[in-house]
Amino acid sequence: MRTITLALEYFHPWPNSAGFYFARERGWYADAGIDLEIRTVDPGRGDALAYLARNEVDLGIFPSNRLLVRREAGEDVVAIAAVNQRGLETLRTTVTSGIRRLRDLEGQRIAYNPTPRGHAVVRSLIASDGGDPDNYIVVDAGARELDPATDFDGVADATFGSYWAWDNLLTSFPAASELVWKVDDALGLRYHSYLLGGRADRLGADSGVFSAFLDVTARGYQAAASDQDAAAAIYERVTPYFPPRVIRRSIEAIAPTWFFEGEWGVIRDELVGPYSRWLAGHGILRSPENWPSAVLRSPTATATATATAPASTRADSGRADSGRGASAERALA
């Protein structure tokens, strides 16, 4: 048995990683000779990419923008599969705020983690509706997601960063009493919210094991999407501190983002390239044309041909380009 350690992307497991847990629960990794250890990271020591850089884990899940920034800084980290085929963040406000469209954010207090990318997204959202991107008040929320049920703690009129497939489901606030914009739709910019990857030297030295890992993982994601009740039951044991109804709703919401044309893990040039140029346009990258160096194609060759998503999950992720990421981001991107 070969032990593979996987660092998650957030402070706790959430249903975006259901494929890994499902495959492990069913014994499919063990059948492939793999003992999978799933870890959460200590925020005081960095995110999954920081753990990879220190050779403390074999694989990690991370936002695509952070990977591109670290690659440009010379770190030997690469992506081998896409977890999501679109962005997950939202900008949300309450009906009582008086905000009805994005340009109404002018002069308002917007809470988010004020990273370079966070600033770029909020400014772009306001500008996309003809508003002045310099005319708003930044509220530093750090890694916290403020809840409309508590009137955003009285410190903000709107927030950016919460996920429509997770954070927004945790509130008791009535859906009819808030307005929510999906960020990638509003910007007309599709991107991989999360990627799976590791150090290029380690992946290349043991490509057979990691190809087998991806085959099993693809099977796990297909099975989790097909049998969402079983996936939810697994998560109730992994995250017993969240209500089962929220876990079930989250899996239903997030599952369509796992696949492109029925396949899991596909890293798409048409998502990474334009996103790299967008990041460069906001001063976050210097050389967006170098993004291919951040992708290691060979370990995914078998995985992307293995899992076919159920038809019910295909509509959202297979669509052509149209359009705990921001909340967990720090200074890198």
C-alpha positions as CSV (number, residue, x, y, z in Angstrom):
1,M,0.0,0.0,0.0
2,R,1.2,3.5,-0.9
3,T,0.1,6.3,1.4
4,I,-1.0,9.5,-0.4
5,T,-1.7,12.5,1.7
6,L,-4.2,15.1,0.4
7,A,-4.6,18.6,1.9
8,L,-8.0,20.1,1.6
9,E,-8.7,23.7,0.5
10,Y,-10.6,25.0,3.5
11,F,-10.7,25.0,7.3
12,H,-13.0,21.9,7.3
13,P,-14.2,19.3,4.8
14,W,-17.2,20.4,2.7
15,P,-19.0,18.5,-0.1
16,N,-16.8,19.8,-2.9
17,S,-14.4,17.0,-1.9
18,A,-17.1,14.3,-1.9
19,G,-15.4,12.2,-4.7
20,F,-12.3,11.5,-2.5
21,Y,-14.4,10.5,0.5
22,F,-16.8,8.4,-1.5
23,A,-14.0,6.4,-3.2
24,R,-12.2,5.9,0.1
25,E,-15.4,4.8,1.8
26,R,-16.0,2.2,-0.9
27,G,-12.4,0.9,-0.7
28,W,-11.6,1.8,-4.2
29,Y,-8.3,3.5,-3.3
30,A,-7.3,0.5,-1.3
31,D,-8.1,-1.8,-4.2
32,A,-5.6,0.3,-6.3
33,G,-3.0,-0.1,-3.6
34,I,-3.5,3.5,-2.2
35,D,-4.0,4.4,1.5
36,L,-5.5,7.9,1.2
37,E,-5.0,10.3,4.2
38,I,-7.2,13.4,3.9
39,R,-6.0,16.4,6.0
40,T,-7.2,19.9,6.8
41,V,-4.5,22.5,7.0
42,D,-3.4,24.8,9.8
43,P,-4.1,28.3,8.6
44,G,-1.2,29.6,10.7
45,R,1.1,27.5,8.5
46,G,-0.5,28.4,5.1
47,D,-2.8,26.9,2.6
48,A,-2.6,23.6,0.7
49,L,0.0,25.1,-1.7
50,A,2.2,26.1,1.2
51,Y,2.1,22.5,2.5
52,L,3.0,21.3,-1.0
53,A,5.9,23.7,-1.2
54,R,7.3,22.3,2.0
55,N,6.8,18.7,0.8
56,E,4.5,18.0,3.7
57,V,1.7,16.5,1.6
58,D,1.6,14.7,-1.7
59,L,-1.4,16.5,-3.2
60,G,-3.5,19.5,-2.4
61,I,-6.7,21.3,-3.5
62,F,-6.3,25.0,-4.3
63,P,-7.8,28.0,-6.2
64,S,-6.5,28.3,-9.7
65,N,-5.4,31.9,-9.2
66,R,-3.2,31.1,-6.3
67,L,-1.5,28.3,-8.3
68,L,-0.8,30.8,-11.2
69,V,0.7,33.3,-8.8
70,R,3.0,30.7,-7.1
71,R,4.1,29.3,-10.5
72,E,5.1,32.8,-11.6
73,A,7.1,33.1,-8.4
74,G,9.1,30.0,-9.3
75,E,7.5,27.4,-7.1
76,D,7.4,23.8,-8.4
77,V,3.7,23.2,-8.0
78,V,1.4,22.1,-10.8
79,A,-2.2,21.1,-11.4
80,I,-3.1,17.6,-12.6
81,A,-7.0,17.8,-12.5
82,A,-9.8,20.3,-12.2
83,V,-12.2,19.9,-9.3
84,N,-14.7,22.5,-10.5
85,Q,-15.5,23.8,-14.0
86,R,-16.7,27.2,-12.9
87,G,-16.4,29.7,-10.1
88,L,-18.3,29.4,-6.9
89,E,-18.3,32.8,-5.3
90,T,-21.2,35.2,-4.9
91,L,-21.8,38.8,-4.1
92,R,-24.8,39.1,-1.8
93,T,-26.9,41.8,-0.2
94,T,-30.2,42.2,1.5
95,V,-33.4,43.6,0.0
96,T,-33.5,46.2,2.7
97,S,-30.1,47.6,1.7
98,G,-31.6,49.3,-1.3
99,I,-29.1,47.7,-3.6
100,R,-30.8,46.4,-6.7
101,R,-28.0,46.2,-9.3
102,L,-24.2,46.1,-9.2
103,R,-23.7,49.8,-9.9
104,D,-25.8,50.5,-6.7
105,L,-22.7,49.3,-4.8
106,E,-21.3,52.7,-5.3
107,G,-20.7,54.3,-1.9
108,Q,-21.7,51.1,0.0
109,R,-19.7,49.1,2.5
110,I,-18.6,45.7,1.0
111,A,-17.1,43.1,3.2
112,Y,-14.5,40.6,1.9
113,N,-11.0,39.4,2.3
114,P,-9.0,42.3,0.8
115,T,-6.5,40.4,-1.3
116,P,-5.4,41.7,-4.7
117,R,-7.8,39.4,-6.4
118,G,-10.6,40.3,-4.0
119,H,-10.2,44.0,-4.9
120,A,-10.1,43.2,-8.6
121,V,-13.3,41.1,-8.5
122,V,-15.3,43.7,-6.5
123,R,-14.0,46.6,-8.7
124,S,-14.8,44.7,-11.9
125,L,-18.3,43.8,-10.7
126,I,-19.1,47.5,-10.1
127,A,-17.6,48.6,-13.3
128,S,-19.4,45.9,-15.3
129,D,-22.7,47.7,-14.6
130,G,-21.3,51.2,-15.3
131,G,-20.5,52.1,-11.8
132,D,-17.4,53.8,-10.4
133,P,-15.1,51.1,-9.2
134,D,-13.2,53.5,-6.9
135,N,-16.4,54.5,-5.0
136,Y,-17.1,52.0,-2.3
137,I,-15.9,51.2,1.2
138,V,-13.8,48.1,1.9
139,V,-14.7,46.2,5.1
140,D,-11.9,43.7,5.9
141,A,-13.8,40.5,6.8
142,G,-10.7,38.3,6.7
143,A,-11.7,34.7,6.4
144,R,-15.1,35.2,7.9
145,E,-18.3,35.0,5.9
146,L,-20.8,37.5,7.3
147,D,-24.4,36.3,7.5
148,P,-27.3,38.4,6.2
149,A,-29.4,36.9,9.1
150,T,-27.3,39.1,11.5
151,D,-27.4,42.0,9.1
152,F,-23.8,41.4,8.2
153,D,-22.9,42.1,11.9
154,G,-24.0,45.7,11.2
155,V,-20.6,46.5,9.5
156,A,-21.5,46.0,5.8
157,D,-24.2,46.5,3.2
158,A,-23.0,43.6,1.0
159,T,-20.4,40.8,1.0
160,F,-18.2,39.1,-1.6
161,G,-16.8,35.6,-1.4
162,S,-19.5,33.3,0.0
163,Y,-20.3,30.2,-2.0
164,W,-23.7,29.6,-3.6
165,A,-23.1,25.9,-3.0
166,W,-22.1,26.1,0.7
167,D,-22.0,29.3,2.7
168,N,-25.2,30.7,1.3
169,L,-27.0,27.5,2.4
170,L,-25.9,27.8,6.0
171,T,-27.9,30.9,6.8
172,S,-31.4,31.0,8.3
173,F,-32.1,34.2,6.3
174,P,-35.0,33.8,3.8
175,A,-33.8,33.6,0.3
176,A,-36.5,36.0,-0.9
177,S,-35.0,38.7,1.4
178,E,-31.6,38.8,-0.3
179,L,-30.1,39.4,-3.7
180,V,-27.3,37.2,-4.9
181,W,-25.0,37.5,-7.9
182,K,-22.9,34.5,-9.0
183,V,-19.6,36.2,-9.7
184,D,-18.5,34.3,-12.8
185,D,-21.9,34.9,-14.4
186,A,-21.8,38.6,-13.5
187,L,-18.3,39.0,-14.9
188,G,-18.8,36.8,-18.0
189,L,-15.6,35.0,-17.0
190,R,-15.5,31.3,-16.4
191,Y,-12.6,29.7,-14.4
192,H,-11.7,26.6,-12.5
193,S,-12.6,27.5,-8.9
194,Y,-10.5,24.6,-7.5
195,L,-7.7,22.5,-9.0
196,L,-6.0,19.4,-7.7
197,G,-2.2,19.2,-7.9
198,G,1.2,18.7,-6.3
199,R,4.9,19.2,-6.8
200,A,6.0,18.5,-10.3
201,D,9.1,16.5,-9.2
202,R,7.1,14.2,-7.0
203,L,4.3,13.7,-9.5
204,G,6.8,12.9,-12.3
205,A,8.8,10.5,-10.2
206,D,5.7,8.3,-9.4
207,S,3.3,9.0,-12.3
208,G,1.9,5.5,-12.3
209,V,0.6,5.8,-8.7
210,F,-0.9,9.3,-9.3
211,S,-2.5,8.2,-12.6
212,A,-4.2,5.3,-10.6
213,F,-5.2,7.8,-7.9
214,L,-6.9,10.0,-10.5
215,D,-8.7,7.1,-12.1
216,V,-10.2,6.2,-8.7
217,T,-10.9,9.8,-7.8
218,A,-12.8,10.3,-11.1
219,R,-14.9,7.2,-10.3
220,G,-15.5,8.6,-6.8
221,Y,-16.9,11.9,-8.2
222,Q,-19.1,10.1,-10.7
223,A,-20.5,7.9,-7.9
224,A,-21.0,10.8,-5.5
225,A,-23.0,12.7,-8.2
226,S,-25.0,9.6,-9.1
227,D,-25.8,8.6,-5.5
228,Q,-26.0,11.8,-3.6
229,D,-27.9,10.3,-0.6
230,A,-24.9,7.9,-0.1
231,A,-22.5,10.8,-0.5
232,A,-24.4,12.9,2.1
233,A,-24.4,10.0,4.5
234,I,-20.6,9.8,4.3
235,Y,-20.3,13.5,4.9
236,E,-22.6,13.3,8.0
237,R,-19.8,11.2,9.6
238,V,-17.0,13.5,8.3
239,T,-18.6,16.8,9.3
240,P,-21.2,15.9,12.0
241,Y,-21.3,19.6,13.0
242,F,-23.3,20.6,10.0
243,P,-27.1,19.9,9.5
244,P,-27.7,16.9,7.2
245,R,-30.2,18.9,5.1
246,V,-27.4,21.5,4.3
247,I,-25.0,18.8,3.3
248,R,-27.5,17.2,1.0
249,R,-28.4,20.5,-0.6
250,S,-24.8,21.4,-1.0
251,I,-24.0,18.1,-2.8
252,E,-26.9,18.7,-5.1
253,A,-25.8,22.2,-5.9
254,I,-22.0,21.5,-6.3
255,A,-22.2,18.2,-8.3
256,P,-22.8,19.8,-11.7
257,T,-19.6,21.8,-11.4
258,W,-17.5,18.7,-11.2
259,F,-17.8,17.7,-14.9
260,F,-17.2,18.9,-18.3
261,E,-19.1,17.1,-21.0
262,G,-19.5,14.2,-18.6
263,E,-15.8,13.9,-17.6
264,W,-14.2,14.8,-14.3
265,G,-10.9,16.4,-14.0
266,V,-10.6,18.2,-17.3
267,I,-8.4,21.3,-17.2
268,R,-9.6,23.5,-20.0
269,D,-7.4,25.9,-21.9
270,E,-10.4,28.1,-22.6
271,L,-10.9,28.6,-18.8
272,V,-7.3,29.0,-17.6
273,G,-6.0,31.2,-20.5
274,P,-8.6,34.0,-20.3
275,Y,-8.5,33.9,-16.5
276,S,-4.8,34.3,-16.6
277,R,-5.1,37.3,-18.8
278,W,-7.8,38.7,-16.6
279,L,-5.5,38.4,-13.6
280,A,-2.7,40.0,-15.5
281,G,-5.0,42.9,-16.4
282,H,-5.4,43.6,-12.8
283,G,-1.8,43.4,-11.9
284,I,-1.9,40.0,-10.2
285,L,0.2,38.2,-12.9
286,R,3.0,39.6,-15.0
287,S,3.3,36.9,-17.7
288,P,-0.1,35.3,-18.3
289,E,1.1,33.5,-21.4
290,N,3.1,31.2,-19.2
291,W,0.1,29.6,-17.6
292,P,0.6,26.2,-19.5
293,S,3.6,25.6,-17.3
294,A,1.3,25.3,-14.3
295,V,-0.5,22.3,-15.7
296,L,0.9,18.7,-15.8
297,R,-1.1,16.9,-18.4
298,S,0.2,13.3,-18.3
299,P,-1.2,12.1,-15.0
300,T,-4.7,13.0,-16.0
301,A,-4.7,11.1,-19.3
302,T,-6.5,8.1,-17.9
303,A,-8.6,9.9,-15.3
304,T,-10.4,12.1,-17.8
305,A,-11.5,9.1,-19.8
306,T,-12.8,7.2,-16.8
307,A,-15.7,8.9,-15.2
308,T,-18.9,9.9,-16.9
309,A,-21.2,12.2,-15.0
310,P,-24.9,11.3,-14.8
311,A,-27.0,13.3,-17.2
312,S,-28.6,15.3,-14.4
313,T,-25.3,16.9,-13.4
314,R,-24.1,18.0,-16.9
315,A,-26.1,21.0,-17.8
316,D,-24.2,23.7,-15.8
317,S,-20.6,22.5,-16.2
318,G,-20.8,21.6,-19.9
319,R,-22.0,25.0,-20.9
320,A,-19.7,27.1,-23.1
321,D,-17.9,30.0,-21.5
322,S,-20.2,32.8,-20.4
323,G,-19.2,34.5,-18.0
324,R,-13.4,28.5,0.2
325,G,-11.9,30.7,-2.4
326,A,-12.1,34.3,-1.7
327,S,-13.0,33.8,1.9
328,A,-9.9,31.8,2.6
329,E,-7.5,33.8,0.5
330,R,-4.7,35.8,2.1
331,A,-2.0,38.0,0.6
332,L,-0.9,35.8,-2.3
333,A,-3.8,36.4,-4.7
